[in-house]
Amino acid sequence: MTAPSSTPPARLTGVGVGPGHPDLVTLQALGALDAADRVVAPSGAPDAVGRAESVVRQVRPHLRVERVVFPMGTGGPSSPASGPARELVPWLDAGEHVAFVTLGDPNIYSTFSSLASEVTRLRPQVEVTTVPGIMAFQALAAMAGVPLAEGTGALSLVTALDGTETLSQALEDPSRAVVVYKGGRHLPAMAKLLEEVGRLEGAMAGELLGLPGQRVGPVAELASGPAAYLVTVIVPPAGRVDG
Ligand SMILES: C[S@@+](CC[C@H](N)C(=O)[O-])C[C@H]1O[C@@H](n2cnc3c(N)ncnc32)[C@H](O)[C@@H]1O
Protein backbone atom coordinates (compact mmCIF):
# COMPACT_ATOMS: atom_id res chain seq x y z
CA MET A 1 0.00 0.00 0.00
CA THR A 2 1.57 3.34 -1.04
CA ALA A 3 0.36 6.89 -0.64
CA PRO A 4 -1.34 8.56 -3.61
CA SER A 5 1.27 10.64 -5.52
CA SER A 6 -0.95 13.71 -6.12
CA THR A 7 -1.27 14.64 -2.45
CA PRO A 8 1.00 17.25 -0.81
CA PRO A 9 4.07 15.96 1.07
CA ALA A 10 3.10 14.75 4.52
CA ARG A 11 5.01 15.74 7.63
CA LEU A 12 5.28 14.25 11.08
CA THR A 13 6.74 16.43 13.82
CA GLY A 14 7.55 15.18 17.31
CA VAL A 15 6.89 18.12 19.62
CA GLY A 16 8.46 18.14 23.07
CA VAL A 17 6.14 19.95 25.49
CA GLY A 18 8.40 19.86 28.53
CA PRO A 19 7.93 17.98 31.80
CA GLY A 20 4.47 19.29 32.68
CA HIS A 21 4.59 22.96 33.63
CA PRO A 22 2.73 24.93 30.94
CA ASP A 23 5.28 27.75 31.22
CA LEU A 24 8.03 25.34 30.14
CA VAL A 25 6.50 24.82 26.71
CA THR A 26 8.76 26.60 24.22
CA LEU A 27 7.66 29.15 21.63
CA GLN A 28 8.81 26.73 18.93
CA ALA A 29 6.55 24.02 20.35
CA LEU A 30 3.59 26.42 20.45
CA GLY A 31 4.32 27.39 16.85
CA ALA A 32 4.39 23.74 15.81
CA LEU A 33 1.05 23.07 17.53
CA ASP A 34 -0.52 26.08 15.84
CA ALA A 35 0.87 25.21 12.40
CA ALA A 36 -0.10 21.52 12.41
CA ASP A 37 -3.17 20.20 10.63
CA ARG A 38 -3.63 17.70 13.42
CA VAL A 39 -2.29 17.34 16.95
CA VAL A 40 -1.93 13.81 18.28
CA ALA A 41 -1.05 12.66 21.80
CA PRO A 42 -0.14 9.27 23.24
CA SER A 43 -2.57 7.79 25.73
CA GLY A 44 -3.01 4.63 27.77
CA ALA A 45 -6.68 4.26 26.77
CA PRO A 46 -9.09 6.00 24.37
CA ASP A 47 -10.79 7.76 27.30
CA ALA A 48 -7.61 8.65 29.21
CA VAL A 49 -6.00 12.08 28.98
CA GLY A 50 -2.25 11.50 28.76
CA ARG A 51 0.32 13.76 30.38
CA ALA A 52 1.38 15.44 27.14
CA GLU A 53 -2.26 16.08 26.20
CA SER A 54 -2.85 17.67 29.60
CA VAL A 55 0.00 20.10 28.91
CA VAL A 56 -1.46 20.97 25.50
CA ARG A 57 -4.85 21.58 27.13
CA GLN A 58 -3.27 24.17 29.40
CA VAL A 59 -1.41 26.08 26.70
CA ARG A 60 -3.94 25.65 23.88
CA PRO A 61 -7.33 24.94 25.55
CA HIS A 62 -9.31 25.09 22.31
CA LEU A 63 -7.07 22.84 20.25
CA ARG A 64 -8.51 19.49 19.28
CA VAL A 65 -6.18 16.63 20.27
CA GLU A 66 -6.48 13.13 18.81
CA ARG A 67 -5.38 10.24 21.04
CA VAL A 68 -3.48 7.22 19.87
CA VAL A 69 -3.35 4.38 22.35
CA PHE A 70 0.04 2.92 23.15
CA PRO A 71 0.23 -0.47 24.84
CA MET A 72 1.10 -0.08 28.51
CA GLY A 73 4.27 -1.86 29.61
CA THR A 74 5.62 -1.99 33.13
CA GLY A 75 7.10 1.43 32.69
CA GLY A 76 4.41 3.36 30.86
CA PRO A 77 3.58 3.72 27.19
CA SER A 78 6.10 1.75 25.12
CA SER A 79 6.68 -0.02 21.83
CA PRO A 80 5.45 -1.70 19.73
CA ALA A 81 4.29 1.41 17.92
CA SER A 82 2.94 -0.31 14.83
CA GLY A 83 -0.71 0.13 15.90
CA PRO A 84 -0.35 3.84 16.70
CA ALA A 85 1.67 4.41 13.51
CA ARG A 86 -1.05 2.83 11.39
CA GLU A 87 -3.56 5.22 12.94
CA LEU A 88 -1.53 8.14 11.59
CA VAL A 89 -1.26 6.76 8.05
CA PRO A 90 -4.64 7.98 6.70
CA TRP A 91 -3.89 11.53 7.89
CA LEU A 92 -0.39 11.43 6.42
CA ASP A 93 -1.69 9.96 3.17
CA ALA A 94 -4.00 12.98 2.95
CA GLY A 95 -0.91 15.21 3.05
CA GLU A 96 -1.47 16.47 6.57
CA HIS A 97 1.18 17.91 8.86
CA VAL A 98 0.76 15.84 12.03
CA ALA A 99 2.23 17.06 15.33
CA PHE A 100 2.77 14.31 17.89
CA VAL A 101 3.25 15.70 21.39
CA THR A 102 5.50 14.08 23.94
CA LEU A 103 6.64 14.88 27.48
CA GLY A 104 10.10 16.38 27.78
CA ASP A 105 12.13 15.99 24.62
CA PRO A 106 11.06 13.80 21.67
CA ASN A 107 14.57 12.38 21.16
CA ILE A 108 15.12 11.14 24.72
CA TYR A 109 13.31 7.98 25.88
CA SER A 110 10.23 9.04 23.98
CA THR A 111 7.39 7.11 22.38
CA PHE A 112 8.02 9.38 19.40
CA SER A 113 11.22 7.58 18.34
CA SER A 114 9.54 4.21 17.84
CA LEU A 115 6.49 5.85 16.30
CA ALA A 116 8.63 7.77 13.81
CA SER A 117 10.58 4.62 12.87
CA GLU A 118 7.38 2.74 12.23
CA VAL A 119 5.87 5.61 10.20
CA THR A 120 9.07 5.79 8.13
CA ARG A 121 8.85 2.05 7.49
CA LEU A 122 5.24 2.36 6.36
CA ARG A 123 5.62 5.68 4.52
CA PRO A 124 9.30 6.43 3.69
CA GLN A 125 8.34 9.67 1.92
CA VAL A 126 6.97 11.30 5.10
CA GLU A 127 9.23 14.08 6.35
CA VAL A 128 9.99 13.53 10.04
CA THR A 129 11.23 16.40 12.23
CA THR A 130 11.37 17.17 15.94
CA VAL A 131 10.96 20.20 18.16
CA PRO A 132 13.13 19.94 21.28
CA GLY A 133 11.57 20.11 24.70
CA ILE A 134 12.80 20.99 28.18
CA MET A 135 13.51 17.79 30.08
CA ALA A 136 12.40 16.82 33.58
CA PHE A 137 15.94 16.72 34.93
CA GLN A 138 16.57 20.30 33.78
CA ALA A 139 13.38 21.45 35.49
CA LEU A 140 14.35 19.59 38.66
CA ALA A 141 17.89 21.03 38.68
CA ALA A 142 16.40 24.51 38.38
CA MET A 143 13.79 23.97 41.09
CA ALA A 144 16.31 22.41 43.47
CA GLY A 145 19.04 24.94 42.68
CA VAL A 146 21.51 22.17 41.85
CA PRO A 147 24.06 22.82 39.08
CA LEU A 148 24.84 19.43 37.55
CA ALA A 149 27.91 19.93 35.39
CA GLU A 150 30.55 22.62 35.26
CA GLY A 151 33.85 23.04 33.44
CA THR A 152 34.87 19.68 32.00
CA GLY A 153 32.56 17.72 34.30
CA ALA A 154 30.62 14.78 32.91
CA LEU A 155 26.95 13.92 33.26
CA SER A 156 25.35 10.50 32.88
CA LEU A 157 21.68 9.92 32.14
CA VAL A 158 20.68 6.41 33.21
CA THR A 159 17.48 4.48 33.83
CA ALA A 160 16.48 2.32 36.79
CA LEU A 161 13.38 0.60 35.45
CA ASP A 162 14.73 -2.86 36.28
CA GLY A 163 16.89 -1.98 39.29
CA THR A 164 19.93 -0.01 40.37
CA GLU A 165 22.70 -1.79 38.40
CA THR A 166 23.19 0.98 35.82
CA LEU A 167 23.11 3.65 38.52
CA SER A 168 25.72 1.71 40.45
CA GLN A 169 28.03 1.71 37.41
CA ALA A 170 27.51 5.44 36.82
CA LEU A 171 28.38 6.18 40.46
CA GLU A 172 31.81 4.52 40.10
CA ASP A 173 33.16 7.87 38.86
CA PRO A 174 32.66 10.25 41.82
CA SER A 175 33.26 13.34 39.66
CA ARG A 176 30.36 12.45 37.37
CA ALA A 177 26.88 13.87 37.97
CA VAL A 178 24.09 11.36 37.42
CA VAL A 179 20.48 11.74 36.34
CA VAL A 180 18.17 8.75 36.87
CA TYR A 181 14.98 8.27 34.90
CA LYS A 182 12.30 5.57 35.24
CA GLY A 183 13.34 4.67 38.78
CA GLY A 184 10.08 5.20 40.70
CA ARG A 185 9.69 1.63 41.87
CA HIS A 186 13.30 1.48 43.02
CA LEU A 187 13.56 4.81 44.83
CA PRO A 188 14.22 3.19 48.26
CA ALA A 189 16.93 0.96 46.73
CA MET A 190 18.46 3.99 44.99
CA ALA A 191 18.57 5.89 48.29
CA LYS A 192 20.30 2.92 49.96
CA LEU A 193 22.88 2.70 47.19
CA LEU A 194 23.53 6.46 47.26
CA GLU A 195 24.06 6.30 51.01
CA GLU A 196 26.49 3.38 50.66
CA VAL A 197 28.67 5.32 48.21
CA GLY A 198 28.41 8.62 50.10
CA ARG A 199 26.30 10.40 47.48
CA LEU A 200 22.92 10.60 49.25
CA GLU A 201 23.52 14.10 50.57
CA GLY A 202 22.61 16.55 47.80
CA ALA A 203 20.70 13.99 45.72
CA MET A 204 17.28 15.36 44.83
CA ALA A 205 14.08 13.75 43.56
CA GLY A 206 11.24 15.31 41.58
CA GLU A 207 8.00 13.39 41.22
CA LEU A 208 5.23 14.44 38.79
CA LEU A 209 7.03 17.69 38.02
CA GLY A 210 4.62 20.35 36.86
CA LEU A 211 1.70 17.95 37.25
CA PRO A 212 -0.92 17.44 39.97
CA GLY A 213 0.70 15.79 43.00
CA GLN A 214 4.17 17.21 42.33
CA ARG A 215 6.74 16.47 45.04
CA VAL A 216 10.29 17.82 45.10
CA GLY A 217 12.81 17.12 47.83
CA PRO A 218 15.95 15.32 48.96
CA VAL A 219 16.02 11.65 47.93
CA ALA A 220 16.63 10.89 51.61
CA GLU A 221 13.18 12.31 52.44
CA LEU A 222 11.17 11.04 49.46
CA ALA A 223 12.47 7.47 49.46
CA SER A 224 10.37 6.01 52.29
CA GLY A 225 8.46 4.06 49.63
CA PRO A 226 8.20 3.64 45.85
CA ALA A 227 7.46 6.77 43.86
CA ALA A 228 5.43 7.25 40.67
CA TYR A 229 6.81 6.22 37.29
CA LEU A 230 7.30 9.93 36.63
CA VAL A 231 10.12 10.52 39.07
CA THR A 232 13.53 11.96 38.27
CA VAL A 233 16.58 11.80 40.51
CA ILE A 234 19.62 14.06 40.19
CA VAL A 235 22.92 13.29 41.91
CA PRO A 236 25.50 16.10 41.83
CA PRO A 237 29.21 15.24 41.61
CA ALA A 238 30.75 14.02 44.87
CA GLY A 239 32.28 16.74 46.97
CA ARG A 240 30.14 19.48 45.48
CA VAL A 241 26.93 19.50 47.44
CA ASP A 242 25.12 22.81 47.29
CA GLY A 243 22.73 24.31 49.78
C1 LIG B 1 9.59 7.65 28.96
S1 LIG B 1 10.70 8.76 29.79
C2 LIG B 1 10.29 10.27 28.99
C3 LIG B 1 11.42 11.22 28.99
C4 LIG B 1 11.10 12.51 28.27
N1 LIG B 1 11.04 12.30 26.83
C5 LIG B 1 12.12 13.60 28.58
O1 LIG B 1 12.77 14.09 27.66
O2 LIG B 1 12.22 14.01 29.77
C6 LIG B 1 9.86 8.90 31.31
C7 LIG B 1 10.79 9.31 32.44
O3 LIG B 1 11.10 10.68 32.30
C8 LIG B 1 11.13 11.30 33.57
N2 LIG B 1 10.07 12.32 33.59
C9 LIG B 1 9.43 12.79 32.51
N3 LIG B 1 8.53 13.72 32.86
C10 LIG B 1 8.62 13.84 34.22
C11 LIG B 1 7.95 14.63 35.18
N4 LIG B 1 6.99 15.50 34.83
N5 LIG B 1 8.30 14.51 36.48
C12 LIG B 1 9.28 13.67 36.86
N6 LIG B 1 9.93 12.88 36.00
C13 LIG B 1 9.61 12.95 34.68
C14 LIG B 1 10.89 10.21 34.61
O4 LIG B 1 12.14 9.70 35.04
C15 LIG B 1 10.15 9.16 33.80
O5 LIG B 1 10.32 7.86 34.35
The ligand as a MOL file (V3000), in Angstrom:
LIG
                    3D

  0  0  0     0  0            999 V3000
M  V30 BEGIN CTAB
M  V30 COUNTS 27 29 0 0 0
M  V30 BEGIN ATOM
M  V30 1 C 9.5900 7.6500 28.9570 0
M  V30 2 S 10.6970 8.7640 29.7880 0 CHG=1
M  V30 3 C 10.2870 10.2680 28.9920 0
M  V30 4 C 11.4220 11.2170 28.9880 0
M  V30 5 C 11.1030 12.5110 28.2700 0
M  V30 6 N 11.0410 12.2990 26.8270 0
M  V30 7 C 12.1160 13.6020 28.5820 0
M  V30 8 O 12.7680 14.0860 27.6650 0
M  V30 9 O 12.2230 14.0110 29.7680 0 CHG=-1
M  V30 10 C 9.8600 8.8970 31.3110 0
M  V30 11 C 10.7940 9.3060 32.4380 0
M  V30 12 O 11.1030 10.6850 32.3020 0
M  V30 13 C 11.1350 11.3030 33.5730 0
M  V30 14 N 10.0680 12.3180 33.5910 0
M  V30 15 C 9.4320 12.7890 32.5070 0
M  V30 16 N 8.5320 13.7190 32.8610 0
M  V30 17 C 8.6220 13.8360 34.2190 0
M  V30 18 C 7.9490 14.6340 35.1840 0
M  V30 19 N 6.9860 15.5000 34.8330 0
M  V30 20 N 8.2960 14.5120 36.4790 0
M  V30 21 C 9.2820 13.6680 36.8620 0
M  V30 22 N 9.9310 12.8820 36.0020 0
M  V30 23 C 9.6150 12.9520 34.6830 0
M  V30 24 C 10.8900 10.2080 34.6090 0
M  V30 25 O 12.1360 9.7020 35.0420 0
M  V30 26 C 10.1530 9.1640 33.8000 0
M  V30 27 O 10.3240 7.8650 34.3470 0
M  V30 END ATOM
M  V30 BEGIN BOND
M  V30 1 1 1 2
M  V30 2 1 2 3
M  V30 3 1 2 10
M  V30 4 1 3 4
M  V30 5 1 4 5
M  V30 6 1 5 6
M  V30 7 1 5 7
M  V30 8 2 7 8
M  V30 9 1 7 9
M  V30 10 1 10 11
M  V30 11 1 11 12
M  V30 12 1 11 26
M  V30 13 1 12 13
M  V30 14 1 13 14
M  V30 15 1 13 24
M  V30 16 1 14 15
M  V30 17 1 14 23
M  V30 18 2 15 16
M  V30 19 1 16 17
M  V30 20 1 17 18
M  V30 21 2 17 23
M  V30 22 1 18 19
M  V30 23 2 18 20
M  V30 24 1 20 21
M  V30 25 2 21 22
M  V30 26 1 22 23
M  V30 27 1 24 25
M  V30 28 1 24 26
M  V30 29 1 26 27
M  V30 END BOND
M  V30 END CTAB
M  END
